[in-house]
């Protein structure tokens, strides 16, 4: 009886692992990601871990961040599609040390929500 219970327990554990593995996304290689983009299919990558590619919008297996849609891959690094409504500020060449706080580019940004 103890042997039967052990066999059943191991079988359920094995089947559960197989089901989980089948459901888990498989990461793409850079070459696979480039191929999908050439075929017009979506590719996603982590903004922090740019070597992570996926064909599904999911979370990064390393940090848990939501993967962003990739527009193209240049020199092995993803170029992300811009979010609608996002503002890209070019701050190169700005003298931030001598700029009064009232003129800072992010002076209107609320760092803490007022209650």
N, C-alpha and C positions, 0 to 999 in steps of 0.2 A: 504493500500500500504506500509506504514511504517513497519507494522508487517511482511509482506511478505519479505521485504528487510532484516529485522533483522533475520528472519528464514534462509534465503538463506546465509547470511553472517556467521551465526553460523554453518551452515552445511558445508560450505567450510572450515572454520577454523577447525572443527572437522575432516573432511576428510584429510586435510593437516597434522594434528597432527598424525592421524593413519598412513598415508603413511610415515611420517618421523620416527615414532616409529618402523614400520616394516623394514625400511632401516637401522636403528641404530643397531650397534652390541650389543649383550647382553654379559656382562662379565660372565666369568666362575668362579665357585667356585674352590677351590684347589682340591677337590675330583673329579670334572668333568675334570679338567686339567690332573690329574693323570690318569684317565680312558682313555682319548684320547691318551695320550702318550703310554699307554699299548696296545692300539689298533693300534699303529703305525701312528697315525694322528698328524699333526703339532700343536704345542701350542706356543703361543707368550706371552711375559710378558714385563713389563716396567723395565728397569735397575734401575730406581730410586724408583719406587713404586712396589715392588716385590709381593704385594698381588693382583695386577691386572693381570688376565689371560684372553686370548682370543684365539679363534680358527682361527682368521684372522689376517694377518699382517696389522695393522692399527696404529693409534696414541693413546697414553695414554689419557684417558679422564680427567686426573688430570693435567698433565704438557704438553701434546701435543707431547712428544717425540715419535719417531717411536719405536714400540714394536719389541723386538728381539726374535729370535727363541730359544726355550727352549730345551735343550738336556734331562734333567731329573729334578725332583723335590726332593730335599733332605731337610728334616726337615722343610717342608713348604716353602722353598725358591727355586726359579728357579736356575738351573745351565744352563748357556747359552752356545750355540754352539759358538766356536771361529770363528771369521771372518777370511776369507782367507787373508793372507798378513799382519795380525796384529802381532805385536811382544809383547809378555808378558815378562816383565823384572822383575826379582826377585831382589828387592832392600832391602830386609831384611838384617840387619846386616851391611849395608854400612854406613860408617862414612861420612855423607854429610857435617858436619860442618867444617871438616878439609881438605876436598877435594878441590884441585884447580879447578877453573871454567873450565879450558881446559879439565879436566878429568871427568866432570860431565856427567852422562849417556845421558842427553838430550841436550848437548852442540851444536849439529848440527841442532837442531830443530829451524826453522824460526818462531818466534812468530808473526812477522808482514811481510806481503807480500811486497817486494820491488817493487817500480814502476819505 
